[in-house]
């Protein structure tokens, strides 16, 4: 038991000392949303991070569509709200201009085409108790709300997840007043620990019937080594995740499943001499599909920009990070984000 406690403390110290603003973890490797280092965000008093996005197709000029992603954080450095702009409609407009090309060539008219965009703001809010996520509420920017409620045991293991369709009784959509709730699903989770190296989780539906088992194996440093999922109703479905590490950093995450067609997903992570994430490569069935390059500011050691190369769609997404701090006057100049 003492050895197990020391391992947990060691991992916590390593995690706390990590300087990367975006964390690569086994739990979030295959999630779409970015995973932030809450300890660093709290230490730096970061209140908000804005992703300013520009997309570029191959052999075309970059197009700035005013797309942004905004991440807000609470006092503990945890994500409290995430919202982003989404183009709901594109309006093509044509403008006729008059061009004077001199006395000999004369005056002629030219039609120029440009696009105007209509946006929706899609958001997710996060609520915590004792550092545990207890509620995640999604809003589509119009009338649709979906919430997930979480419960935990005394060891902070997730024991229940309830998913609701909800209504907002507030006329001001920036304020949420709960009206009706429609239960969409309810899952319960039970745990069996066979040793420090293996944990079994049984998921039960709202009829209290088990439908899935998850077996997680850990290495000697209590890091996830593999995760195997087995389904009760469809025992032939197998899903497996494997993880590799080097110098306390995740270097490889792999997912293999056959729920539809057989698929093999793999992500590799490369780090610089300062142990900062440098490159992230995504593969599907052995083919490189996406590549992420992380650029860190040499002055404040914060992530400055992120470049995402989509090899399938032949596009590049350029993301510039803008930081807002809790109190600018308390942040020394050498810690403020460069512009």
DAMO-V606427 format. One record per backbone hydrogen bond with DSSP energy under -1.0 kcal/mol. NH is the residue of the N-H (numbers start at 1). CO is the residue of the C=O. E is the energy in kcal/mol with one decimal. If there is no record, write none. Layout:
{{NH,CO,E} {NH,CO,E}}
This chain:
{{5,1,-2.2} {6,2,-2.2} {7,3,-2.0} {8,4,-1.9} {9,5,-2.4} {10,6,-2.4} {11,7,-2.4} {12,8,-2.2} {13,9,-2.2} {14,10,-2.3} {15,11,-2.4} {16,12,-2.3} {17,13,-2.2} {23,35,-2.7} {31,28,-1.4} {37,21,-2.5} {38,36,-1.1} {41,37,-2.2} {42,38,-2.2} {43,39,-2.2} {44,40,-2.5} {46,41,-2.4} {47,324,-2.8} {48,324,-1.8} {49,71,-2.6} {50,322,-2.8} {51,69,-3.8} {52,320,-2.8} {53,67,-2.4} {54,318,-2.2} {55,63,-1.5} {56,316,-2.4} {58,314,-2.1} {60,57,-1.9} {63,55,-2.9} {69,51,-1.9} {70,83,-3.2} {71,49,-2.7} {72,81,-3.1} {73,47,-2.3} {74,78,-2.5} {77,74,-1.9} {80,72,-3.0} {81,72,-1.5} {82,124,-2.8} {83,70,-2.2} {84,122,-2.3} {85,68,-2.0} {86,120,-2.6} {88,118,-2.5} {89,118,-1.4} {91,116,-3.4} {93,114,-3.2} {95,112,-3.1} {97,110,-3.1} {99,108,-3.1} {101,106,-2.5} {106,102,-2.1} {108,99,-2.3} {110,97,-2.8} {112,95,-3.2} {114,93,-2.6} {116,91,-3.1} {118,89,-2.7} {120,86,-2.6} {122,84,-2.4} {123,139,-2.0} {124,82,-2.6} {125,137,-2.6} {126,80,-2.7} {127,135,-2.4} {129,132,-2.2} {132,129,-1.9} {134,127,-2.6} {135,127,-1.5} {136,148,-2.1} {137,125,-2.3} {138,146,-3.4} {139,123,-2.9} {140,144,-1.8} {146,138,-2.2} {147,164,-2.4} {148,136,-2.4} {149,162,-2.8} {150,134,-2.1} {151,160,-2.0} {153,157,-1.9} {156,153,-1.9} {159,151,-3.0} {160,151,-1.3} {161,187,-2.6} {162,149,-2.4} {163,185,-2.7} {164,147,-2.9} {165,182,-2.6} {166,145,-2.0} {167,180,-1.6} {169,177,-3.3} {175,172,-2.2} {179,167,-2.6} {182,165,-2.5} {184,163,-3.3} {185,163,-1.4} {187,161,-2.9} {188,204,-2.5} {189,159,-2.5} {190,202,-2.3} {192,200,-2.5} {194,198,-1.1} {195,198,-1.3} {198,195,-1.1} {199,216,-2.5} {200,192,-3.0} {201,214,-3.1} {202,190,-2.9} {203,212,-3.0} {204,188,-2.8} {205,209,-2.4} {208,205,-2.2} {211,203,-2.6} {212,203,-1.3} {213,230,-2.8} {214,201,-3.0} {215,228,-2.6} {216,199,-3.1} {217,226,-2.7} {218,197,-2.3} {219,223,-2.3} {222,219,-2.0} {225,217,-3.5} {226,217,-1.5} {227,241,-2.4} {228,215,-2.6} {229,239,-3.0} {230,213,-2.6} {232,211,-2.1} {237,234,-1.9} {239,229,-1.4} {240,256,-2.8} {241,227,-2.6} {242,254,-2.2} {243,225,-2.2} {244,252,-2.2} {246,249,-2.3} {249,246,-1.2} {251,244,-2.6} {252,244,-1.5} {253,267,-2.4} {254,242,-2.6} {255,265,-3.0} {256,240,-2.7} {257,263,-2.0} {258,238,-1.0} {263,257,-2.5} {265,255,-3.0} {266,283,-2.1} {267,253,-2.9} {268,281,-2.2} {269,251,-2.2} {270,279,-2.7} {272,276,-2.5} {275,272,-1.8} {278,270,-3.3} {279,270,-1.6} {280,292,-2.5} {281,268,-2.3} {282,290,-3.2} {283,266,-3.1} {284,287,-2.5} {285,264,-3.4} {287,284,-1.8} {289,282,-2.7} {290,282,-1.4} {291,309,-2.2} {292,280,-3.5} {293,307,-2.7} {294,278,-2.5} {295,305,-2.5} {297,302,-3.1} {301,297,-1.8} {304,295,-3.0} {305,295,-1.8} {306,319,-2.5} {307,293,-2.4} {308,317,-2.9} {309,291,-3.4} {310,315,-2.6} {311,289,-1.9} {315,310,-1.6} {316,56,-3.0} {317,308,-2.7} {318,54,-3.2} {319,306,-2.9} {320,52,-2.4} {321,304,-2.4} {322,50,-2.3} {324,48,-2.8} {326,45,-2.9} {330,327,-1.3} {331,328,-1.2} {335,332,-2.1}}
